[in-house]
Amino acid sequence: MDTTSLYDLTPIAWLMAVGVLIALGPLLWVWRRNAGSGAARRLHALTVLTLFLTFDLTLFGAFTRLTDSGLGCPDWPGCYGNASPLGARHDIAMAQAAQPTGPVTHSKAWVEMVHRYLATGVGVLILALAVSTWIARRRQRMAEHVGEKPLSAWWPAATLAWVCLQGAFGAMTVTWKLYPAIVTLHLLGAVVLLALLCIQAVRYQQAAAQRAPTAVPSALRTLLIVTTALLALQIALGGWVSTNYAVLACTQFPTCQGSWWPPMNFAQGFHIWRQLGETTGGAPIDFASLTAIHYAHRLMAYVVFVAIGALAWRLHGVAPLRAHGRWLAGLALLQLATGLGNVLLGWPLAAAVLHTGGAAALAVVLTWTICESRRERATVIAAAGARSNGMEVAR
């Protein structure tokens, strides 16, 4: 009787075990440091730590992509069916001998697997956050705390579902051989994950301090939402540039190839569903398409830079949100510097990783600002209603 299993679960079991070990340290540190605090403060501390580690994971993901390590282990979740590159030494050596300049080397395999280990650790932390919030919410309901802002278990549940989807995109990135659309969606998924964690961190902090968001004029709130939408589009364009290796299509600034409007093929460049470096027909993608991809990102950068500058200026006039404006201004300048560095210095690794990190940080700060603000109109209406009720009582 053949007892061979249809699928070897050993690599994924080892991957999960490593993820639990990675997450155990941060979990114990947060719970010990906040042992005497309320549930909201403990959850806030765990969420902030998870947000920080997720941001680090995003940077390491950029490093993995930019060092061409995404296919260092060309299968998933293990490495040639092993839990680590140690057990795959022979297969890696054979692949490297067959393609000395190919994507598989021992160092790239380790970079890819470390990224998977860290991603699993973050997933375990998000699972712990969801379970802890659900338990705290249940205890809060049973205790019937009067005057205490109720905790919501929906955001942690949504984050847990999202990180599972993000893991699926990570697997598809490898198994689909760096399909540009999938890699770009994986980057956008990381930014959405950061935003979800940021929302929870702010909500827990507000619940612990019994603090409400700052009321801002309707025009400022609209500018904040529009700027966030523009940044999301710009991050998608930046991911499309990176995944198609179109950064060096323009090596001049502010012109490109000695022209303000170089030859570009937008139709081919922005045909989303295709293989890396190929058209839908399988032919090599032309240079005009890469130029179109690069230049679209550059043009949108001007719009986003102006929008962030205007938003930072407006936030400077709102005392509770002044720090948010300073963060936005500083990060926008960092993005300008690293973007120019990528173009003029030939896409250096440090500048490229910082450029991804700056975009992710901008998304976090904008999300933070959205959560810490609300339209002033709601406050005015509430105040008018209170005055009306007071007059009725006086009568």
N, C-alpha and C positions, 0 to 999 in steps of 0.2 A: 504493500500500500504506500503510495506517494504521500509523504507528510510535508512536502515543501510548501511553504505559505505563498499565497498569491502576491503578497506585498510585505516587505520587510519593514516592520514598525520600529526597529531598533534605533535608527537615526533620529526619528522624531521624538522618541522617548528620551534619548540622551539630550536632545536639544531642549526639551521641556525641563529636564532636570537641571541643566546648566542655567536656564532662565530663572528657575526657582531659587537657585543658589545666589545668582546675581541680585535678585530682588530682595532676598532675605535680609541682607545687611541694611539697606535703606529703610525697610519696614521696621526692623528692630530699633534702629536709631531714632526714627520719628516717634514711635510709640513710647520709647523710654524717655526721650527729651520732653514729650508733651503728656506725661502720665497724669499729671494733676489738672490738666486743662479740660475744658468742655469738648463735646463731640465736634462742634463746628471748628474749633481751633485745631484739633488733631487732624480732622479731614483737610483743613486748609493747608497745614504743614505737609501732609502727604501729597496733596495735589501740587503744591509748589515744587516739591522735590521731584515728582513725576514729570512735571512740565520742564524742569531744568534738564533732567536726563533725556527726555524726548527731544529737546532742542539739541543736546549733544549728539543724540542718535541721528538727527537730521544732518548735522555737520559731517558725521562719520559716513553717512550715506552719500553725501556729496563727494567726500574723499574717495569712497569706493568707486563711484561712477567716474570721477575725473582721473583716477589712476588706472582705468580700464580693468578694474578687478571684479566687475559685475558678473563675469562668466569665469571667475577663478575656479569655482566649482560649478560645472555646467549642469548639475542636476539639483534637485531639491527634495527634502530639506537637508539631506546630508551632503557629503562630498564623495562622489563616486560610490555611494551606498554606505559610506562610513560616517561616524559621528564627528570626526575631525580630519584635517589633512594628514594627521600622523598615520592613520590607517590607509590613506590613499596615496602614500608616497610613490608607490610603483606606477599607479595609473597617471599621476601628475607628471612623473618623469617621462613616461611614454608619450603623453600628449605634448609635452614640451619638446621632446626629440622630434616628433612628427611635424610640429609647427614652432620653430624656435622664436618667432616673433608673434605667436598667437596669444590668445587671452589667458591661457592656463600656465601658470608658474606656481612654485611653492609659496612665494611671498603673496601673490594675488589670491591664492586659495585661502591663506590665513586671513587676509583682509576681508574677504567675502564672508568667511565663517564667523569671524569676530563680530561683523555687522549683524549676522543672524542671531548670534548669542545675545547681543545687546538688545536687539529688537524683541526677542522672546522675554528678556528680563523686564522690559518696559510693558509688554503685554501682561505679565504676571502682576506688576504694580497696578495697572489699570483694573485688572480683575479684582485685586484686593481692595481698591478704592470703591468699586461698585458694590462689593459685598459689605464693606464697612459702612457705606452710606445707607444701604438698605437696613442694616441692623440698627444704626443710629436713628433712622427715621421711625422704625418700628418701636424702639424704646421711647422715643419722643412722643409718639401717639399714645402709648400705654401710660406714660407718666402724666400726660395731658398738661404740659407746661403752659401756663398762662403767660401771654405777652412775649413768648419766645418765637422767633420767626421759624416756621417749619422748614425742614430740610427737604430738598427735592431729590428723589432717586432717579428721575428721568434723564438728567444730563449724564451722570455716570453710566447709566445703562446704554445711552446713545453712544457714549465714548467707547464702551466695551464692544458694541456692535461694529463701530467704525474701525477699531484697531484690528478686528477679525477680517474685515474687508481689506484693510491695508496690508495685512499679512498675505491675503490671496493675491493682491496686486504684486507683492514682493516675489511670490512664487512664480507668477506669470512673467515677471521681468526676466527671470532666469530661463524658464522653460520655453518662452517665446523668443529667446535670443535677442534681448534688448530692443524689442519692438518699440519704436519711438512713442507711439500713442500710449502704450502701457507704462513706459518709464516716466512720461510726463504726468500721467494720472497718479502714479506712485508718489511723485514729488508733491503734487497738489494734495494728495491724501495726507501726507505728512504735515502740510500747513494747516489743513482742516483739523487734524488731530491736536496740533498746538493750540488752535483757537478754541476747541472744545474744552481742553484742560484749563486754558486761561479763564474761560467763562466760569467754570466751577471754582477756581481759586478765588476769583473776585466775589462770587456769591457766598462762599463759605466765610470769607473775611467780613463781608457786610452782615452776615447772620451773626457772627461772633461779636461784632462791635455794635450791632443794632443800628446800622448806618444805612441811610438811603442814598441813591445816586444823586449827583449834582444836577440841578435844573439848568439847562442851557437854552439859548434862543433857538427857535425852530430852524432858522437859516444855518446856524452852526451845526446843528444835529444833521441836517440834510447834507451839508458839506462833508461831515464825517462819514456818513454812509456812502456817498458817492466816491470819496477818496478810497475807501475800503474796497469798493467794487472795482475801481480802476487798478488798484494794487493787485487784486486777484487776477485780473486779466493780464497784467504785466508779468506776474509770476508764471502764468501759463505760457506766455510768449517766451520768457526766459528759459523755462524748462524745454520748450520746443527747440530753442537755439542750442542748448547744451546737448540734448539727446540726438540732435542731427549734426553735431560737431560743426556748427556754422559760426562759431565765435570769430575765427580768423578769416571769414569771408570779407571783412572790412578791417584793415589794419591802420586806418587813418581816422583822425577826428578833427573837426566835425564833418569833413567830407568822407566819402567812401570810394576807393579806387579812383581818386582824383576828380570826383564828380559829386554834385549835390543830389543827383538822381541817377545812380548807376544802372546798367542793364539788370532787370529783375524779372523773375518768372514766379509770380505769386500763386498762380493756379497749381503749378507743380509743387512748389514749396509748401503750400498749406493743404495739400491732399493728405488728410490725416491717416487714413488706414492703408499703410504700406510698410514694406520692410525697410530696415535701416540702410540708407545709402542707395535705395532703389526707387524707381517709379512704380506705379501700379502695374505696368507692363513688364517689370523685371529689369529694365535698362538702368544703367547708373544715373543717378540724379545729377543734373547739370549745375554748374557753378552759379548761374543766374538764380536758380532756386534757393541755393544757400544764401546768396546775397539778399534775396527777398526776406528770408527768415530772419536774418540778422538785422536788416534795416527796419523791419516792422517793430522789432523789440526796441531799437534805438529811438524811433519816432514816438512810441508810447512812453518811453522813459522821460522825454521832455514834458509830456502831459502830466505824468504822475509826480515828477519833481515839483512842478508848479503847484499842483493840487496839495501836496504835502506841505510845501512852503506856506501856502495860504492858510491851511488848517493849523499849522504850528503857530502862525502869527495870531490867529483868532483865539486859540487856546491860551496864549500868553495873557490874554485879558481876563481869563476865568481863574481866579486864584487856586481853587482846589485841583484844577487840571493843568496848571502851569508846568508841572514836571513832565506831564505827558507830551506837551508841546515841545519841550526841550529834547526829550528822547527822540521824537519824530524828526526834529531838525538835525540832530546829530547823526541819526541813522541814515537820513537822506544824503547827507554829505559823505558818509562812509560808502554808500552805494555808488555815488558819483565817482569817488576815488577808485574803488575797486573795479567799477565798470571800465573806466579809462585805463586802468592798469591791465585789464584783460586784453583790451584792444591794442594798446601801444607797446606793451611789453611781451606780447606773444603768448597770452593766456597762462601766466604763471600759476602754479598750483595753489599757493597761499592766497592770492587775490581771488581766484575762482571759488575756493571754499568760503572765504569771507563774504563774497558776493551772495552766495546762497544763504549764508547765515544772516546777513543783513536783511535780505528779503523776508526770511522767516521771523526775524526780530521785529520788523515793521508790522507784519501781520499780527503778532502778539500784542504790540503796543496799541495798535488800532482797535483790536478786540477789547483790550483792557479799557480803553477810553470809551468805547461804546457801552460797556457794562457799567462804567462809573458815571454815566451821564443819562439824562432823559430830557425830553422836550419841556421847555418852560411853560408851554401852554397848559399842560396838565395841572401844574401847580397853580396857575392863575385861575383856572376853572374851579379847582378845589377850594381855593381861598374865597372866590366869589360865592360858592355854595355855602361855605361856612358863615360868611357875612349874612347871606340871605336867611339861613336857619336862625342866626342870632336875632335878626330883626323879627322873625316870626315868634320866637320865644318872648321877646320884649313886649310884643303886642298881647 
